[in-house]
Amino acid sequence: MLRFYRSGAIGGLKLGLGHAMFCLGCCWALMLVMFAAGVAHLYWMALLALIMLIETTFPKGDRLVYPVGAIFALLALTTLVAPGLLV
C-alpha cells in the first residue's frame, strides 16, 4: 500500500478505493459464500470466519487449506448424494 500512497484527502480516497477494488476482485467469491452462510445459518458463518482467521493469522495456517477444502467437498458431495444424512 505504501507504493500507492499519496498525501491529502483525495490521495487517501484514491488509496482506499484502489484497495477496496483489489479486495473485491480478489475475494468476491469468498464474500458471496460468507453472505450466503450468514443468511442461512449464523453458526456456519462463524465457523468459516474462524477457519479464515486461523488460516491467515497463525503460523503455518496455510496447511489448513487442503484438509478443510476436502472436508467441505465431502460435505457437498454428501449433500448431493444423500441430503438426509446432514440434517
mmCIF file as gemmi writes it, N, C-alpha and C atoms, coordinates in Angstrom:
data_model
loop_
_atom_site.group_PDB
_atom_site.id
_atom_site.type_symbol
_atom_site.label_atom_id
_atom_site.label_alt_id
_atom_site.label_comp_id
_atom_site.label_asym_id
_atom_site.label_entity_id
_atom_site.label_seq_id
_atom_site.pdbx_PDB_ins_code
_atom_site.Cartn_x
_atom_site.Cartn_y
_atom_site.Cartn_z
_atom_site.occupancy
_atom_site.B_iso_or_equiv
_atom_site.pdbx_formal_charge
_atom_site.auth_seq_id
_atom_site.auth_asym_id
_atom_site.pdbx_PDB_model_num
ATOM 1 N N . MET Axp A 1 ? 0.813 -1.185 0 1 0 ? 1 A 1
ATOM 2 C CA . MET Axp A 1 ? 0 0 0 1 0 ? 1 A 1
ATOM 3 C C . MET Axp A 1 ? 0.862 1.257 0 1 0 ? 1 A 1
ATOM 4 N N . LEU Axp A 2 ? 2.043 1.153 0.548 1 0 ? 2 A 1
ATOM 5 C CA . LEU Axp A 2 ? 2.904 2.336 0.584 1 0 ? 2 A 1
ATOM 6 C C . LEU Axp A 2 ? 3.302 2.784 -0.819 1 0 ? 2 A 1
ATOM 7 N N . ARG Axp A 3 ? 3.336 1.856 -1.746 1 0 ? 3 A 1
ATOM 8 C CA . ARG Axp A 3 ? 3.702 2.198 -3.121 1 0 ? 3 A 1
ATOM 9 C C . ARG Axp A 3 ? 2.697 3.156 -3.753 1 0 ? 3 A 1
ATOM 10 N N . PHE Axp A 4 ? 1.444 3.054 -3.341 1 0 ? 4 A 1
ATOM 11 C CA . PHE Axp A 4 ? 0.379 3.874 -3.931 1 0 ? 4 A 1
ATOM 12 C C . PHE Axp A 4 ? -0.021 5.051 -3.05 1 0 ? 4 A 1
ATOM 13 N N . TYR Axp A 5 ? 0.704 5.303 -1.975 1 0 ? 5 A 1
ATOM 14 C CA . TYR Axp A 5 ? 0.358 6.369 -1.04 1 0 ? 5 A 1
ATOM 15 C C . TYR Axp A 5 ? 0.497 7.74 -1.687 1 0 ? 5 A 1
ATOM 16 N N . ARG Axp A 6 ? -0.501 8.579 -1.469 1 0 ? 6 A 1
ATOM 17 C CA . ARG Axp A 6 ? -0.473 9.994 -1.868 1 0 ? 6 A 1
ATOM 18 C C . ARG Axp A 6 ? -1.02 10.792 -0.693 1 0 ? 6 A 1
ATOM 19 N N . SER Axp A 7 ? -0.447 11.938 -0.424 1 0 ? 7 A 1
ATOM 20 C CA . SER Axp A 7 ? -0.898 12.741 0.714 1 0 ? 7 A 1
ATOM 21 C C . SER Axp A 7 ? -2.205 13.455 0.382 1 0 ? 7 A 1
ATOM 22 N N . GLY Axp A 8 ? -2.888 13.872 1.423 1 0 ? 8 A 1
ATOM 23 C CA . GLY Axp A 8 ? -4.122 14.618 1.27 1 0 ? 8 A 1
ATOM 24 C C . GLY Axp A 8 ? -5.356 13.725 1.272 1 0 ? 8 A 1
ATOM 25 N N . ALA Axp A 9 ? -6.501 14.392 1.337 1 0 ? 9 A 1
ATOM 26 C CA . ALA Axp A 9 ? -7.77 13.669 1.412 1 0 ? 9 A 1
ATOM 27 C C . ALA Axp A 9 ? -8.065 12.926 0.108 1 0 ? 9 A 1
ATOM 28 N N . ILE Axp A 10 ? -7.803 13.558 -1.01 1 0 ? 10 A 1
ATOM 29 C CA . ILE Axp A 10 ? -8.066 12.914 -2.302 1 0 ? 10 A 1
ATOM 30 C C . ILE Axp A 10 ? -7.124 11.721 -2.495 1 0 ? 10 A 1
ATOM 31 N N . GLY Axp A 11 ? -5.874 11.869 -2.084 1 0 ? 11 A 1
ATOM 32 C CA . GLY Axp A 11 ? -4.924 10.76 -2.164 1 0 ? 11 A 1
ATOM 33 C C . GLY Axp A 11 ? -5.36 9.587 -1.299 1 0 ? 11 A 1
ATOM 34 N N . GLY Axp A 12 ? -5.857 9.884 -0.094 1 0 ? 12 A 1
ATOM 35 C CA . GLY Axp A 12 ? -6.357 8.842 0.792 1 0 ? 12 A 1
ATOM 36 C C . GLY Axp A 12 ? -7.585 8.155 0.223 1 0 ? 12 A 1
ATOM 37 N N . LEU Axp A 13 ? -8.459 8.943 -0.39 1 0 ? 13 A 1
ATOM 38 C CA . LEU Axp A 13 ? -9.656 8.377 -1.007 1 0 ? 13 A 1
ATOM 39 C C . LEU Axp A 13 ? -9.285 7.452 -2.168 1 0 ? 13 A 1
ATOM 40 N N . LYS Axp A 14 ? -8.348 7.892 -2.997 1 0 ? 14 A 1
ATOM 41 C CA . LYS Axp A 14 ? -7.908 7.051 -4.123 1 0 ? 14 A 1
ATOM 42 C C . LYS Axp A 14 ? -7.258 5.765 -3.623 1 0 ? 14 A 1
ATOM 43 N N . LEU Axp A 15 ? -6.452 5.873 -2.571 1 0 ? 15 A 1
ATOM 44 C CA . LEU Axp A 15 ? -5.814 4.69 -1.997 1 0 ? 15 A 1
ATOM 45 C C . LEU Axp A 15 ? -6.861 3.725 -1.45 1 0 ? 15 A 1
ATOM 46 N N . GLY Axp A 16 ? -7.831 4.253 -0.724 1 0 ? 16 A 1
ATOM 47 C CA . GLY Axp A 16 ? -8.888 3.413 -0.158 1 0 ? 16 A 1
ATOM 48 C C . GLY Axp A 16 ? -9.729 2.746 -1.226 1 0 ? 16 A 1
ATOM 49 N N . LEU Axp A 17 ? -10.102 3.476 -2.259 1 0 ? 17 A 1
ATOM 50 C CA . LEU Axp A 17 ? -10.893 2.899 -3.345 1 0 ? 17 A 1
ATOM 51 C C . LEU Axp A 17 ? -10.103 1.847 -4.123 1 0 ? 17 A 1
ATOM 52 N N . GLY Axp A 18 ? -8.828 2.128 -4.342 1 0 ? 18 A 1
ATOM 53 C CA . GLY Axp A 18 ? -7.987 1.146 -5.033 1 0 ? 18 A 1
ATOM 54 C C . GLY Axp A 18 ? -7.85 -0.142 -4.238 1 0 ? 18 A 1
ATOM 55 N N . HIS Axp A 19 ? -7.669 -0.005 -2.917 1 0 ? 19 A 1
ATOM 56 C CA . HIS Axp A 19 ? -7.557 -1.184 -2.066 1 0 ? 19 A 1
ATOM 57 C C . HIS Axp A 19 ? -8.887 -1.942 -2.019 1 0 ? 19 A 1
ATOM 58 N N . ALA Axp A 20 ? -9.989 -1.217 -1.969 1 0 ? 20 A 1
ATOM 59 C CA . ALA Axp A 20 ? -11.304 -1.854 -1.959 1 0 ? 20 A 1
ATOM 60 C C . ALA Axp A 20 ? -11.547 -2.645 -3.244 1 0 ? 20 A 1
ATOM 61 N N . MET Axp A 21 ? -11.159 -2.094 -4.372 1 0 ? 21 A 1
ATOM 62 C CA . MET Axp A 21 ? -11.349 -2.794 -5.647 1 0 ? 21 A 1
ATOM 63 C C . MET Axp A 21 ? -10.463 -4.037 -5.721 1 0 ? 21 A 1
ATOM 64 N N . PHE Axp A 22 ? -9.243 -3.929 -5.205 1 0 ? 22 A 1
ATOM 65 C CA . PHE Axp A 22 ? -8.353 -5.089 -5.168 1 0 ? 22 A 1
ATOM 66 C C . PHE Axp A 22 ? -8.959 -6.186 -4.295 1 0 ? 22 A 1
ATOM 67 N N . CYS Axp A 23 ? -9.45 -5.799 -3.134 1 0 ? 23 A 1
ATOM 68 C CA . CYS Axp A 23 ? -10.021 -6.754 -2.185 1 0 ? 23 A 1
ATOM 69 C C . CYS Axp A 23 ? -11.271 -7.399 -2.783 1 0 ? 23 A 1
ATOM 70 N N . LEU Axp A 24 ? -12.113 -6.628 -3.414 1 0 ? 24 A 1
ATOM 71 C CA . LEU Axp A 24 ? -13.327 -7.151 -4.032 1 0 ? 24 A 1
ATOM 72 C C . LEU Axp A 24 ? -12.988 -8.086 -5.185 1 0 ? 24 A 1
ATOM 73 N N . GLY Axp A 25 ? -12.02 -7.724 -6.002 1 0 ? 25 A 1
ATOM 74 C CA . GLY Axp A 25 ? -11.621 -8.575 -7.121 1 0 ? 25 A 1
ATOM 75 C C . GLY Axp A 25 ? -10.986 -9.867 -6.658 1 0 ? 25 A 1
ATOM 76 N N . CYS Axp A 26 ? -10.277 -9.798 -5.556 1 0 ? 26 A 1
ATOM 77 C CA . CYS Axp A 26 ? -9.594 -10.978 -5.022 1 0 ? 26 A 1
ATOM 78 C C . CYS Axp A 26 ? -10.557 -11.93 -4.325 1 0 ? 26 A 1
ATOM 79 N N . CYS Axp A 27 ? -11.493 -11.407 -3.582 1 0 ? 27 A 1
ATOM 80 C CA . CYS Axp A 27 ? -12.259 -12.235 -2.645 1 0 ? 27 A 1
ATOM 81 C C . CYS Axp A 27 ? -13.771 -12.196 -2.88 1 0 ? 27 A 1
ATOM 82 N N . TRP Axp A 28 ? -14.23 -11.882 -4.084 1 0 ? 28 A 1
ATOM 83 C CA . TRP Axp A 28 ? -15.664 -11.757 -4.308 1 0 ? 28 A 1
ATOM 84 C C . TRP Axp A 28 ? -16.391 -13.078 -4.038 1 0 ? 28 A 1
ATOM 85 N N . ALA Axp A 29 ? -15.793 -14.194 -4.408 1 0 ? 29 A 1
ATOM 86 C CA . ALA Axp A 29 ? -16.451 -15.486 -4.198 1 0 ? 29 A 1
ATOM 87 C C . ALA Axp A 29 ? -16.536 -15.799 -2.7 1 0 ? 29 A 1
ATOM 88 N N . LEU Axp A 30 ? -15.484 -15.485 -1.966 1 0 ? 30 A 1
ATOM 89 C CA . LEU Axp A 30 ? -15.49 -15.711 -0.53 1 0 ? 30 A 1
ATOM 90 C C . LEU Axp A 30 ? -16.543 -14.834 0.146 1 0 ? 30 A 1
ATOM 91 N N . MET Axp A 31 ? -16.659 -13.598 -0.29 1 0 ? 31 A 1
ATOM 92 C CA . MET Axp A 31 ? -17.666 -12.701 0.264 1 0 ? 31 A 1
ATOM 93 C C . MET Axp A 31 ? -19.07 -13.223 -0.026 1 0 ? 31 A 1
ATOM 94 N N . LEU Axp A 32 ? -19.28 -13.772 -1.203 1 0 ? 32 A 1
ATOM 95 C CA . LEU Axp A 32 ? -20.572 -14.328 -1.565 1 0 ? 32 A 1
ATOM 96 C C . LEU Axp A 32 ? -20.909 -15.534 -0.69 1 0 ? 32 A 1
ATOM 97 N N . VAL Axp A 33 ? -19.941 -16.405 -0.458 1 0 ? 33 A 1
ATOM 98 C CA . VAL Axp A 33 ? -20.154 -17.575 0.403 1 0 ? 33 A 1
ATOM 99 C C . VAL Axp A 33 ? -20.457 -17.128 1.828 1 0 ? 33 A 1
ATOM 100 N N . MET Axp A 34 ? -19.714 -16.145 2.331 1 0 ? 34 A 1
ATOM 101 C CA . MET Axp A 34 ? -19.956 -15.67 3.693 1 0 ? 34 A 1
ATOM 102 C C . MET Axp A 34 ? -21.338 -15.03 3.824 1 0 ? 34 A 1
ATOM 103 N N . PHE Axp A 35 ? -21.784 -14.317 2.804 1 0 ? 35 A 1
ATOM 104 C CA . PHE Axp A 35 ? -23.126 -13.738 2.839 1 0 ? 35 A 1
ATOM 105 C C . PHE Axp A 35 ? -24.177 -14.836 2.865 1 0 ? 35 A 1
ATOM 106 N N . ALA Axp A 36 ? -24.021 -15.83 1.99 1 0 ? 36 A 1
ATOM 107 C CA . ALA Axp A 36 ? -24.991 -16.935 1.943 1 0 ? 36 A 1
ATOM 108 C C . ALA Axp A 36 ? -24.976 -17.714 3.257 1 0 ? 36 A 1
ATOM 109 N N . ALA Axp A 37 ? -23.805 -17.95 3.81 1 0 ? 37 A 1
ATOM 110 C CA . ALA Axp A 37 ? -23.714 -18.677 5.078 1 0 ? 37 A 1
ATOM 111 C C . ALA Axp A 37 ? -24.349 -17.874 6.211 1 0 ? 37 A 1
ATOM 112 N N . GLY Axp A 38 ? -24.155 -16.575 6.202 1 0 ? 38 A 1
ATOM 113 C CA . GLY Axp A 38 ? -24.752 -15.731 7.236 1 0 ? 38 A 1
ATOM 114 C C . GLY Axp A 38 ? -26.263 -15.682 7.147 1 0 ? 38 A 1
ATOM 115 N N . VAL Axp A 39 ? -26.785 -15.694 5.936 1 0 ? 39 A 1
ATOM 116 C CA . VAL Axp A 39 ? -28.234 -15.705 5.754 1 0 ? 39 A 1
ATOM 117 C C . VAL Axp A 39 ? -28.803 -17.066 6.15 1 0 ? 39 A 1
ATOM 118 N N . ALA Axp A 40 ? -28.093 -18.137 5.784 1 0 ? 40 A 1
ATOM 119 C CA . ALA Axp A 40 ? -28.593 -19.48 6.047 1 0 ? 40 A 1
ATOM 120 C C . ALA Axp A 40 ? -28.462 -19.845 7.529 1 0 ? 40 A 1
ATOM 121 N N . HIS Axp A 41 ? -27.298 -19.655 8.094 1 0 ? 41 A 1
ATOM 122 C CA . HIS Axp A 41 ? -27.077 -20.071 9.475 1 0 ? 41 A 1
ATOM 123 C C . HIS Axp A 41 ? -25.877 -19.332 10.034 1 0 ? 41 A 1
ATOM 124 N N . LEU Axp A 42 ? -26.071 -18.653 11.133 1 0 ? 42 A 1
ATOM 125 C CA . LEU Axp A 42 ? -25.015 -17.842 11.722 1 0 ? 42 A 1
ATOM 126 C C . LEU Axp A 42 ? -23.846 -18.682 12.235 1 0 ? 42 A 1
ATOM 127 N N . TYR Axp A 43 ? -24.116 -19.906 12.695 1 0 ? 43 A 1
ATOM 128 C CA . TYR Axp A 43 ? -23.04 -20.752 13.19 1 0 ? 43 A 1
ATOM 129 C C . TYR Axp A 43 ? -22.089 -21.166 12.065 1 0 ? 43 A 1
ATOM 130 N N . TRP Axp A 44 ? -22.613 -21.414 10.864 1 0 ? 44 A 1
ATOM 131 C CA . TRP Axp A 44 ? -21.747 -21.749 9.725 1 0 ? 44 A 1
ATOM 132 C C . TRP Axp A 44 ? -20.854 -20.569 9.377 1 0 ? 44 A 1
ATOM 133 N N . MET Axp A 45 ? -21.424 -19.374 9.421 1 0 ? 45 A 1
ATOM 134 C CA . MET Axp A 45 ? -20.629 -18.185 9.123 1 0 ? 45 A 1
ATOM 135 C C . MET Axp A 45 ? -19.532 -18.004 10.173 1 0 ? 45 A 1
ATOM 136 N N . ALA Axp A 46 ? -19.857 -18.233 11.43 1 0 ? 46 A 1
ATOM 137 C CA . ALA Axp A 46 ? -18.856 -18.116 12.491 1 0 ? 46 A 1
ATOM 138 C C . ALA Axp A 46 ? -17.751 -19.162 12.311 1 0 ? 46 A 1
ATOM 139 N N . LEU Axp A 47 ? -18.122 -20.379 11.926 1 0 ? 47 A 1
ATOM 140 C CA . LEU Axp A 47 ? -17.132 -21.424 11.694 1 0 ? 47 A 1
ATOM 141 C C . LEU Axp A 47 ? -16.211 -21.052 10.534 1 0 ? 47 A 1
ATOM 142 N N . LEU Axp A 48 ? -16.786 -20.572 9.45 1 0 ? 48 A 1
ATOM 143 C CA . LEU Axp A 48 ? -15.97 -20.153 8.302 1 0 ? 48 A 1
ATOM 144 C C . LEU Axp A 48 ? -15.053 -18.984 8.671 1 0 ? 48 A 1
ATOM 145 N N . ALA Axp A 49 ? -15.564 -18.046 9.438 1 0 ? 49 A 1
ATOM 146 C CA . ALA Axp A 49 ? -14.748 -16.903 9.864 1 0 ? 49 A 1
ATOM 147 C C . ALA Axp A 49 ? -13.592 -17.372 10.745 1 0 ? 49 A 1
ATOM 148 N N . LEU Axp A 50 ? -13.848 -18.321 11.628 1 0 ? 50 A 1
ATOM 149 C CA . LEU Axp A 50 ? -12.789 -18.857 12.476 1 0 ? 50 A 1
ATOM 150 C C . LEU Axp A 50 ? -11.724 -19.571 11.651 1 0 ? 50 A 1
ATOM 151 N N . ILE Axp A 51 ? -12.155 -20.358 10.676 1 0 ? 51 A 1
ATOM 152 C CA . ILE Axp A 51 ? -11.204 -21.046 9.798 1 0 ? 51 A 1
ATOM 153 C C . ILE Axp A 51 ? -10.347 -20.033 9.042 1 0 ? 51 A 1
ATOM 154 N N . MET Axp A 52 ? -10.979 -18.982 8.51 1 0 ? 52 A 1
ATOM 155 C CA . MET Axp A 52 ? -10.227 -17.957 7.782 1 0 ? 52 A 1
ATOM 156 C C . MET Axp A 52 ? -9.256 -17.224 8.703 1 0 ? 52 A 1
ATOM 157 N N . LEU Axp A 53 ? -9.673 -16.968 9.935 1 0 ? 53 A 1
ATOM 158 C CA . LEU Axp A 53 ? -8.797 -16.305 10.894 1 0 ? 53 A 1
ATOM 159 C C . LEU Axp A 53 ? -7.568 -17.161 11.175 1 0 ? 53 A 1
ATOM 160 N N . ILE Axp A 54 ? -7.776 -18.443 11.39 1 0 ? 54 A 1
ATOM 161 C CA . ILE Axp A 54 ? -6.658 -19.347 11.661 1 0 ? 54 A 1
ATOM 162 C C . ILE Axp A 54 ? -5.736 -19.443 10.449 1 0 ? 54 A 1
ATOM 163 N N . GLU Axp A 55 ? -6.328 -19.551 9.254 1 0 ? 55 A 1
ATOM 164 C CA . GLU Axp A 55 ? -5.514 -19.671 8.032 1 0 ? 55 A 1
ATOM 165 C C . GLU Axp A 55 ? -4.651 -18.447 7.797 1 0 ? 55 A 1
ATOM 166 N N . THR Axp A 56 ? -5.163 -17.279 8.105 1 0 ? 56 A 1
ATOM 167 C CA . THR Axp A 56 ? -4.45 -16.052 7.751 1 0 ? 56 A 1
ATOM 168 C C . THR Axp A 56 ? -3.544 -15.526 8.855 1 0 ? 56 A 1
ATOM 169 N N . THR Axp A 57 ? -3.803 -15.841 10.113 1 0 ? 57 A 1
ATOM 170 C CA . THR Axp A 57 ? -3.019 -15.219 11.18 1 0 ? 57 A 1
ATOM 171 C C . THR Axp A 57 ? -2.066 -16.164 11.889 1 0 ? 57 A 1
ATOM 172 N N . PHE Axp A 58 ? -2.351 -17.443 11.922 1 0 ? 58 A 1
ATOM 173 C CA . PHE Axp A 58 ? -1.487 -18.374 12.639 1 0 ? 58 A 1
ATOM 174 C C . PHE Axp A 58 ? -0.299 -18.77 11.768 1 0 ? 58 A 1
ATOM 175 N N . PRO Axp A 59 ? 0.841 -19.014 12.408 1 0 ? 59 A 1
ATOM 176 C CA . PRO Axp A 59 ? 1.971 -19.529 11.636 1 0 ? 59 A 1
ATOM 177 C C . PRO Axp A 59 ? 1.596 -20.902 11.05 1 0 ? 59 A 1
ATOM 178 N N . LYS Axp A 60 ? 1.936 -21.106 9.829 1 0 ? 60 A 1
ATOM 179 C CA . LYS Axp A 60 ? 1.622 -22.339 9.11 1 0 ? 60 A 1
ATOM 180 C C . LYS Axp A 60 ? 0.119 -22.615 9.039 1 0 ? 60 A 1
ATOM 181 N N . GLY Axp A 61 ? -0.686 -21.57 9.079 1 0 ? 61 A 1
ATOM 182 C CA . GLY Axp A 61 ? -2.13 -21.722 8.952 1 0 ? 61 A 1
ATOM 183 C C . GLY Axp A 61 ? -2.531 -22.151 7.559 1 0 ? 61 A 1
ATOM 184 N N . ASP Axp A 62 ? -1.645 -21.924 6.584 1 0 ? 62 A 1
ATOM 185 C CA . ASP Axp A 62 ? -1.953 -22.321 5.212 1 0 ? 62 A 1
ATOM 186 C C . ASP Axp A 62 ? -2.007 -23.84 5.054 1 0 ? 62 A 1
ATOM 187 N N . ARG Axp A 63 ? -1.481 -24.571 6.025 1 0 ? 63 A 1
ATOM 188 C CA . ARG Axp A 63 ? -1.567 -26.036 5.976 1 0 ? 63 A 1
ATOM 189 C C . ARG Axp A 63 ? -2.999 -26.529 6.194 1 0 ? 63 A 1
ATOM 190 N N . LEU Axp A 64 ? -3.848 -25.649 6.669 1 0 ? 64 A 1
ATOM 191 C CA . LEU Axp A 64 ? -5.236 -25.999 6.942 1 0 ? 64 A 1
ATOM 192 C C . LEU Axp A 64 ? -6.105 -25.969 5.689 1 0 ? 64 A 1
ATOM 193 N N . VAL Axp A 65 ? -5.639 -25.322 4.642 1 0 ? 65 A 1
ATOM 194 C CA . VAL Axp A 65 ? -6.449 -25.093 3.45 1 0 ? 65 A 1
ATOM 195 C C . VAL Axp A 65 ? -6.911 -26.395 2.797 1 0 ? 65 A 1
ATOM 196 N N . TYR Axp A 66 ? -6.016 -27.305 2.507 1 0 ? 66 A 1
ATOM 197 C CA . TYR Axp A 66 ? -6.383 -28.533 1.788 1 0 ? 66 A 1
ATOM 198 C C . TYR Axp A 66 ? -7.274 -29.467 2.605 1 0 ? 66 A 1
ATOM 199 N N . PRO Axp A 67 ? -6.983 -29.709 3.89 1 0 ? 67 A 1
ATOM 200 C CA . PRO Axp A 67 ? -7.902 -30.558 4.651 1 0 ? 67 A 1
ATOM 201 C C . PRO Axp A 67 ? -9.305 -29.961 4.783 1 0 ? 67 A 1
ATOM 202 N N . VAL Axp A 68 ? -9.385 -28.652 5.017 1 0 ? 68 A 1
ATOM 203 C CA . VAL Axp A 68 ? -10.698 -28.012 5.141 1 0 ? 68 A 1
ATOM 204 C C . VAL Axp A 68 ? -11.428 -28.068 3.801 1 0 ? 68 A 1
ATOM 205 N N . GLY Axp A 69 ? -10.721 -27.822 2.711 1 0 ? 69 A 1
ATOM 206 C CA . GLY Axp A 69 ? -11.335 -27.92 1.384 1 0 ? 69 A 1
ATOM 207 C C . GLY Axp A 69 ? -11.848 -29.323 1.102 1 0 ? 69 A 1
ATOM 208 N N . ALA Axp A 70 ? -11.076 -30.336 1.495 1 0 ? 70 A 1
ATOM 209 C CA . ALA Axp A 70 ? -11.508 -31.72 1.295 1 0 ? 70 A 1
ATOM 210 C C . ALA Axp A 70 ? -12.749 -32.038 2.126 1 0 ? 70 A 1
ATOM 211 N N . ILE Axp A 71 ? -12.784 -31.555 3.352 1 0 ? 71 A 1
ATOM 212 C CA . ILE Axp A 71 ? -13.952 -31.786 4.21 1 0 ? 71 A 1
ATOM 213 C C . ILE Axp A 71 ? -15.192 -31.128 3.621 1 0 ? 71 A 1
ATOM 214 N N . PHE Axp A 72 ? -15.052 -29.885 3.158 1 0 ? 72 A 1
ATOM 215 C CA . PHE Axp A 72 ? -16.198 -29.204 2.574 1 0 ? 72 A 1
ATOM 216 C C . PHE Axp A 72 ? -16.628 -29.838 1.259 1 0 ? 72 A 1
ATOM 217 N N . ALA Axp A 73 ? -15.686 -30.327 0.476 1 0 ? 73 A 1
ATOM 218 C CA . ALA Axp A 73 ? -16.046 -31.033 -0.754 1 0 ? 73 A 1
ATOM 219 C C . ALA Axp A 73 ? -16.797 -32.323 -0.423 1 0 ? 73 A 1
ATOM 220 N N . LEU Axp A 74 ? -16.364 -33.026 0.61 1 0 ? 74 A 1
ATOM 221 C CA . LEU Axp A 74 ? -17.05 -34.239 1.042 1 0 ? 74 A 1
ATOM 222 C C . LEU Axp A 74 ? -18.458 -33.924 1.554 1 0 ? 74 A 1
ATOM 223 N N . LEU Axp A 75 ? -18.603 -32.849 2.302 1 0 ? 75 A 1
ATOM 224 C CA . LEU Axp A 75 ? -19.929 -32.43 2.761 1 0 ? 75 A 1
ATOM 225 C C . LEU Axp A 75 ? -20.835 -32.067 1.592 1 0 ? 75 A 1
ATOM 226 N N . ALA Axp A 76 ? -20.283 -31.379 0.598 1 0 ? 76 A 1
ATOM 227 C CA . ALA Axp A 76 ? -21.077 -31.013 -0.582 1 0 ? 76 A 1
ATOM 228 C C . ALA Axp A 76 ? -21.506 -32.258 -1.35 1 0 ? 76 A 1
ATOM 229 N N . LEU Axp A 77 ? -20.611 -33.207 -1.521 1 0 ? 77 A 1
ATOM 230 C CA . LEU Axp A 77 ? -20.936 -34.446 -2.215 1 0 ? 77 A 1
ATOM 231 C C . LEU Axp A 77 ? -21.989 -35.241 -1.435 1 0 ? 77 A 1
ATOM 232 N N . THR Axp A 78 ? -21.852 -35.286 -0.128 1 0 ? 78 A 1
ATOM 233 C CA . THR Axp A 78 ? -22.846 -35.971 0.695 1 0 ? 78 A 1
ATOM 234 C C . THR Axp A 78 ? -24.208 -35.3 0.575 1 0 ? 78 A 1
ATOM 235 N N . THR Axp A 79 ? -24.22 -33.981 0.513 1 0 ? 79 A 1
ATOM 236 C CA . THR Axp A 79 ? -25.484 -33.253 0.366 1 0 ? 79 A 1
ATOM 237 C C . THR Axp A 79 ? -26.141 -33.586 -0.966 1 0 ? 79 A 1
ATOM 238 N N . LEU Axp A 80 ? -25.357 -33.738 -2.005 1 0 ? 80 A 1
ATOM 239 C CA . LEU Axp A 80 ? -25.918 -34.082 -3.315 1 0 ? 80 A 1
ATOM 240 C C . LEU Axp A 80 ? -26.416 -35.52 -3.38 1 0 ? 80 A 1
ATOM 241 N N . VAL Axp A 81 ? -25.667 -36.44 -2.798 1 0 ? 81 A 1
ATOM 242 C CA . VAL Axp A 81 ? -25.998 -37.856 -2.908 1 0 ? 81 A 1
ATOM 243 C C . VAL Axp A 81 ? -27.062 -38.277 -1.898 1 0 ? 81 A 1
ATOM 244 N N . ALA Axp A 82 ? -26.892 -37.884 -0.652 1 0 ? 82 A 1
ATOM 245 C CA . ALA Axp A 82 ? -27.821 -38.29 0.398 1 0 ? 82 A 1
ATOM 246 C C . ALA Axp A 82 ? -28.081 -37.116 1.334 1 0 ? 82 A 1
ATOM 247 N N . PRO Axp A 83 ? -28.934 -36.175 0.938 1 0 ? 83 A 1
ATOM 248 C CA . PRO Axp A 83 ? -29.127 -34.949 1.724 1 0 ? 83 A 1
ATOM 249 C C . PRO Axp A 83 ? -29.67 -35.196 3.127 1 0 ? 83 A 1
ATOM 250 N N . GLY Axp A 84 ? -30.356 -36.284 3.344 1 0 ? 84 A 1
ATOM 251 C CA . GLY Axp A 84 ? -30.922 -36.558 4.656 1 0 ? 84 A 1
ATOM 252 C C . GLY Axp A 84 ? -29.882 -36.879 5.716 1 0 ? 84 A 1
ATOM 253 N N . LEU Axp A 85 ? -28.683 -37.221 5.327 1 0 ? 85 A 1
ATOM 254 C CA . LEU Axp A 85 ? -27.653 -37.564 6.3 1 0 ? 85 A 1
ATOM 255 C C . LEU Axp A 85 ? -27.133 -36.36 7.093 1 0 ? 85 A 1
ATOM 256 N N . LEU Axp A 86 ? -27.223 -35.187 6.526 1 0 ? 86 A 1
ATOM 257 C CA . LEU Axp A 86 ? -26.631 -33.996 7.155 1 0 ? 86 A 1
ATOM 258 C C . LEU Axp A 86 ? -27.64 -33.103 7.859 1 0 ? 86 A 1
ATOM 259 N N . VAL Axp A 87 ? -28.809 -33.61 8.101 1 0 ? 87 A 1
ATOM 260 C CA . VAL Axp A 87 ? -29.839 -32.775 8.742 1 0 ? 87 A 1
ATOM 261 C C . VAL Axp A 87 ? -29.639 -32.709 10.216 1 0 ? 87 A 1
